[in-house]
Amino acid sequence: MMRNPLRSLLLLWAVVCSDGVRAWAETGHRLVGDLAERQLRPEIRALVDELLVGESEPTLAGVANWADALRGSDPERFQATSQWHYVKSLPGTCAVDMDRGARIGSLWR
């Protein structure tokens, strides 16, 4: 039996364009930024505030989507900073090896 390529294309389009697939993209980044900001010690909060001076929304939630915005507006710069976009946990765990991250060039060098 021959598969219908149009049906396959429509199914792929439905999955890719589904709100469920992208539901946490911007919202998820903002939520994590907001939750992280609530956990900051006052002295760290002061440093973060200094870094965010001049931003249109000077909160961690407000700048949480910078990497995704950069991907669309400046792909070359995104490539240079793409390792800052995420932290991979160790396989089969929810743990992060900070020393490993330093070796591969992540943000906490």
BADREN-22876 format. One record per residue (C-alpha): x, y, z; residue in one letter; residue number from 1. Coordinates in steps of 0.25 Angstrom, whole numbers, always signed. Example, Ala and Ser with C-alpha at 12.3 -4.5 7.8 and 13.67 -1.06 7.14 Angstrom:
# residues 2
    c1    c2    c3 rest  nr
   +49   -18   +31    A   1
   +55    -4   +29    S   2
//
This chain:
# residues 109
    c1    c2    c3 rest  nr
    +0    +0    +0    M   1
    +6   +14    -4    M   2
    +6   +25    +6    R   3
    +0   +38    +3    N   4
   +11   +49    +4    P   5
    +0   +60    +5    L   6
    -5   +53   +18    R   7
    +9   +52   +24    S   8
   +12   +66   +21    L   9
    -1   +71   +27    L  10
    +2   +62   +39    L  11
   +16   +68   +40    L  12
   +10   +82   +39    W  13
    +0   +80   +50    A  14
   +10   +75   +60    V  15
   +20   +86   +57    V  16
   +10   +97   +57    C  17
    +2   +91   +69    S  18
    +2  +101   +81    D  19
    +5   +89   +90    G  20
   +18   +87   +84    V  21
   +22  +101   +86    R  22
   +14  +104   +98    A  23
   +25  +106  +108    W  24
   +35  +113   +99    A  25
   +34  +128  +103    E  26
   +25  +125  +115    T  27
   +34  +114  +121    G  28
   +46  +123  +120    H  29
   +39  +135  +126    R  30
   +34  +126  +137    L  31
   +48  +120  +140    V  32
   +53  +134  +140    G  33
   +43  +139  +150    D  34
   +45  +127  +159    L  35
   +60  +129  +159    A  36
   +59  +144  +162    E  37
   +51  +140  +175    R  38
   +62  +132  +180    Q  39
   +73  +142  +179    L  40
   +80  +147  +191    R  41
   +80  +162  +193    P  42
   +95  +164  +189    E  43
   +93  +155  +176    I  44
   +80  +162  +173    R  45
   +88  +175  +173    A  46
   +98  +170  +163    L  47
   +87  +165  +154    V  48
   +80  +178  +155    D  49
   +93  +185  +150    E  50
   +94  +175  +138    L  51
   +80  +178  +134    L  52
   +80  +194  +134    V  53
   +75  +199  +121    G  54
   +67  +187  +118    E  55
   +52  +190  +114    S  56
   +48  +180  +125    E  57
   +59  +179  +135    P  58
   +56  +166  +141    T  59
   +61  +151  +139    L  60
   +47  +148  +133    A  61
   +48  +160  +124    G  62
   +62  +156  +118    V  63
   +59  +141  +119    A  64
   +56  +139  +104    N  65
   +69  +146   +99    W  66
   +75  +134   +93    A  67
   +63  +130   +85    D  68
   +62  +145   +80    A  69
   +76  +144   +76    L  70
   +74  +131   +68    R  71
   +65  +139   +59    G  72
   +72  +152   +58    S  73
   +86  +149   +58    D  74
   +89  +134   +55    P  75
  +104  +136   +55    E  76
  +104  +142   +69    R  77
   +94  +131   +74    F  78
  +104  +120   +69    Q  79
  +115  +127   +77    A  80
  +107  +127   +90    T  81
   +98  +115   +88    S  82
  +104  +107   +99    Q  83
   +99  +118  +109    W  84
   +85  +114  +105    H  85
   +84  +101  +112    Y  86
   +91   +92  +122    V  87
   +90   +78  +119    K  88
   +88   +68  +131    S  89
   +96   +55  +132    L  90
   +89   +44  +125    P  91
   +79   +37  +133    G  92
   +79   +48  +144    T  93
   +74   +61  +148    C  94
   +88   +65  +153    A  95
   +98   +75  +146    V  96
  +113   +73  +147    D  97
  +118   +87  +148    M  98
  +133   +83  +145    D  99
  +128   +77  +132    R 100
  +121   +89  +128    G 101
  +134   +98  +131    A 102
  +141   +88  +122    R 103
  +131   +90  +110    I 104
  +130  +105  +111    G 105
  +117  +107  +118    S 106
  +114  +120  +125    L 107
  +120  +116  +139    W 108
  +135  +116  +135    R 109
//
